[in-house]
Every structure is written in C-alpha cells, then in structure tokens.
C-alpha cells in the first residue's frame, strides 16, 4: 500500500537499476531514493537495456546538457543524460567504470541521474583506445591489352606470374588474349624490408630442354626450314630461332591440327592473316612467312622475324616470341643450344 501511495506521487515510474540514469520529477530526494531502491528489487536489470541506445549515442558524442562534454578547469566533465550508464559513459570517453566511480566518489551500487555532472578521469584516457578505421582496400590493378602484348610480358611487367594472372582472370592454360581486353592484375605481397633484392628473371639462363634425337620426319622439316632460311639470306641465328620455334609449336612436324585454327610447322592461324588452311599447311610457305622480310608471302598482313626491328640483338626466346605472340614465350629459349646443333648437323 505504501509503495502504491509513493508511486502515485511520481509522474514518471522508476524502472532503471544499477548505474542507469532515471528520469524523475521534482519529488523530494529522500522519497525518490526510497522509490529507486524498491524499484531495483522488483524489476530485473535487463529491462533497462533497450533504453541504453540514447545514452550511448550521447556519451559517444561527449554530450553535456546541450550535447557537449565540458571541461571545468583542469578536469573534463560530462552531464548525465536520460538512459546513460556508467559503463557507456566510461567506454565513450576511453576510461573504465572503476576509474569513473573513483573520480566521482561513487560506490559500486550508486545510481546516477539525468543532470548529474560527472568528472571524467584523464589518467585513464588511453585505457580503451579507439581502434582506427581500417584502411580501405586498394583498388585492383588492371591492364588493358595492347597489340603485341602477351600474358608472360604482362605478368613480368607487374611482378607476378602467368599462373597467377590466369587464375585472377579465370583463364585456362593456352588462353588467347586480344587487344582491348582488360585483365585484373593479382596483388602481390610486398617483400620484407630485410629480404635481399631479387635477381631479375632475365639475369638467369633458362634451363635447357631435354635432349631430343630427331626422327626422319623431324629431320626433313628441319632441313626444309634451313633451306628456306638460306635462300632468304637469313643468318644462322635467325635459322636457329626458326628451328626452335617449330620444335615448340609442332615438334617439327607438319600438323593438321592445333589450338583453335592453328596448323602446320609453325602453328600459324588463318584467322589472324597467316594464310588459308592450305597455305599455312605448306611447310615451305609457312617457313617463308615466319622469316618474313621482302619475300614474305603474306606481304604486310603478318610480321616475320626479319620485319622486327633489332631482332638480332634480342634474347633468343624473345625474338621467337616477337613473331609468334605466344601465351608461353618462355618455352622457346630452352631449345637454343639444340637448335644450333641441328643447324650444324643438317645445314
């Protein structure tokens, strides 16, 4: 009966416990304190949790009566808002509940009320440092393919591997790339500061290809390439490049099949201007088209070895790649020594 009588004298029921601030009328403090204590006994603490949102938001903003944390003299202060808790205020101001209680002479069960001014302890300011916002992820690098680009050259220029480049773009081995196509460049982890500088890929000689003993068909193909090269005045280096290229592309066999529409000794493609199916399957014509130059049977439709400026000073494999534009340019150089051996034996 007495509890009901006291409740009737209050315009706002007391429902928050522990450190949750209460919104009270101007009732005498003694009556309010008595009512708070009894309310704490009959209402579970978790009933107050939905009301914390407003207090946390205000505390996070450092709000006083007008929404701003105040500094009085050397100590910063905070004016309690409806729904505030010591825990939320401490967290918002980078301190602990214990430090906040100690700075204000509060006991473990002391209630706080709207309008009450709390001193914010400065010594504990770094107790709960605010985590910095994570740096935004860097935008993925891309490369727009230009005429003459290869996966190998793109990967090398961006410090990655052909395998990683294929995986990043959903491409399979042997995939063909086209001018205007945009590739995603896979990110690479930075090397540790203490790591020694890596040796450039070009500085190490490629491993030699396994030794191959040419059969009769391969020897005939090699002799034909040598003969065409000699008739065009091509140097030994140029002929050796042609021999290595034909070995990589067709195993020195005049194939009637290949990737997409590729055919013949050099796996030339009718769809890219190297000639008709019959023409690219003619070994002598295919060799002449590979060498190019003034006698190129394709004229200016394709670019042979002799049409490439500075090919003689290029690395062996790079010169072959400049003609073939292969997805696997690293495959030519390992055949250099054997190509010169075939030239010496058959030419």
Secondary structure, DSSP 8 states (H G I E B T S, - for coil): -HHHHHHHT-SS-----TT--B---S--HHHHHHHHHHHHHHS-GGGGGGGHHHHHHHHHTT--TTS--EEETTEEEEE--TT--HHHHHHHTT--HHHHHHHTT--TT---BTT-EEEE-STTTTTT------------EEEE--TT--HHHHHHHTT--HHHHHHHTT--TT----TT-EEEE-------TTS-----GGGS-----------HHHHHHHHHHHHHHHHTT--HHHHHHHHHHHHHHHSSS--S--STTEETTTTEEGGGTS--HHHHT-HHHHHHHHH-GGG-TTTTSS--GGGSTTGGGS-HHHHHHHHH--S-GGGTGGGHHHHHHHHHHH-
